[in-house]
Amino acid sequence: MDKSKLLEYLSAMDEALAEETELVVYGSAAFILLDEDGRTSLDIDVAAPYSRVNYPDFCRAAALSGLPVNPPEDTSGDHIEWISSLRLCLRKPQSGDEIVLWRGKRLTVKTVSAVDLIASKLIRYDPTDQADIQHIFKMTRPSFERVQSAVAALPEPFNTDPLVLENLENFKADMRMWVEKS
């Protein structure tokens, strides 16, 4: 899905919801809604423990909009990934730092701060993640120390994961290069 398709899904879900719903998204959906050029994805990653939903109502509305929630892994269509706390490499949104990405009548879609989005991407740091990070870095210009603090605030075990810490150093090197080029 691209941005127009994502907005179509959100509007359809908003119309189908019976109750007020607040989703905290991260990953590709957040970057699509933050206007990263050419960004697409098959899924919307929802941080389950940080979202406020009536889960059956949410699943019903998502299905009516054409988005199954947690379909089988071999699904090749657009869908929602409902990410539980044990798989969630994302700090709880801090009051005042949340970014509202979209709002309808019953549905509000938010994400975490820029530094927390960057920290969440360090679990992989593949070329797509690097492009996402570069996009938000150019928009917000956070210091390395702020990103480092965001990594330290990730839930366990992510805050001490050797790969995350290695990728933090990779980000530091990339950040220097991005600053020099601008």
HUTA-V581342 format. One record per pair of residues at least 6 apart in sequence whose ideal C-beta (glycine too) atoms are under 8 Angstrom apart, sorted by the first residue. I is the first residue (numbers start at 0). J is the second residue. Records with the same first field share a line. If there is no record, write none. Layout:
I = J / J
//
This chain:
0 = 8 / 31 / 39 / 40 / 41 / 77
1 = 31 / 38 / 39
2 = 31 / 32 / 34 / 38
4 = 77
5 = 28 / 31 / 32 / 43
6 = 101
8 = 43 / 64 / 65 / 66 / 77
9 = 101 / 103 / 106 / 108
10 = 103
11 = 60 / 63 / 64 / 65
12 = 20 / 60 / 61 / 63 / 64 / 66 / 103 / 106
13 = 103 / 104 / 105 / 106
14 = 103 / 104
15 = 59 / 60 / 63 / 64
16 = 56 / 57 / 60 / 105 / 106
17 = 53 / 56 / 60 / 105
18 = 52 / 53 / 56 / 105
19 = 51 / 105 / 107
20 = 50 / 51 / 52 / 53 / 56 / 57 / 60 / 105 / 106 / 107
21 = 50 / 51 / 52 / 106 / 107 / 108 / 109
22 = 45 / 50 / 52 / 106 / 107 / 108 / 109
23 = 45 / 46 / 49 / 50 / 92 / 97 / 109 / 110 / 111
24 = 32 / 43 / 44 / 45 / 46 / 100 / 108 / 109 / 110
25 = 44 / 46 / 89 / 110 / 111 / 116 / 119
26 = 40 / 42 / 43 / 44 / 119
27 = 38 / 39 / 40 / 42 / 43 / 44 / 127 / 131
28 = 40 / 42 / 43 / 44 / 108
29 = 100 / 110 / 116
30 = 38 / 116 / 131 / 134 / 135
31 = 38 / 39 / 40
32 = 100 / 101 / 108 / 110
33 = 98 / 100 / 110 / 134 / 135 / 138
35 = 130 / 131 / 134
36 = 134
38 = 130 / 131 / 134
41 = 74 / 75 / 76 / 77 / 78
42 = 77 / 78 / 79 / 80
43 = 66 / 78 / 79 / 80
44 = 80 / 82
45 = 79 / 80 / 81 / 82
46 = 82 / 87 / 89
47 = 81 / 82 / 83 / 84 / 87
48 = 83 / 84 / 87 / 91
49 = 89 / 91 / 92
57 = 68
58 = 68
61 = 67 / 68 / 79
62 = 68
65 = 77
66 = 77 / 78 / 79
67 = 74 / 76 / 78 / 79
68 = 78 / 79 / 81
69 = 78 / 79 / 80 / 81
70 = 76 / 78
84 = 154
87 = 154
88 = 119 / 122 / 153 / 154 / 157 / 163
89 = 111 / 115 / 118 / 119 / 153 / 154
90 = 111 / 115 / 118 / 119 / 149 / 152 / 153 / 154
92 = 109 / 110 / 111 / 112 / 115
93 = 111 / 112 / 115
96 = 111 / 112 / 115
97 = 109 / 110 / 111 / 112
98 = 109 / 110 / 111 / 112 / 113
99 = 107 / 108 / 109
100 = 108 / 109 / 110
101 = 107 / 108
102 = 108
110 = 116
111 = 119
112 = 149
113 = 135 / 136 / 138 / 139 / 141
114 = 139 / 141 / 145 / 146 / 148 / 149
115 = 149 / 152
116 = 131 / 135
117 = 132 / 135 / 136 / 141 / 146 / 149 / 170
118 = 146 / 149 / 150 / 152 / 153 / 163
119 = 153
120 = 128 / 131 / 132
121 = 128 / 150 / 163 / 166 / 167 / 170
122 = 157 / 160 / 162 / 163 / 166
123 = 166
124 = 132 / 166 / 169 / 170
129 = 173
132 = 170 / 173
133 = 173 / 177
136 = 174 / 177
137 = 177 / 181
143 = 170 / 171 / 174
146 = 167 / 170
147 = 167
150 = 158 / 163 / 164 / 167
151 = 158
152 = 158
153 = 163
157 = 163
//
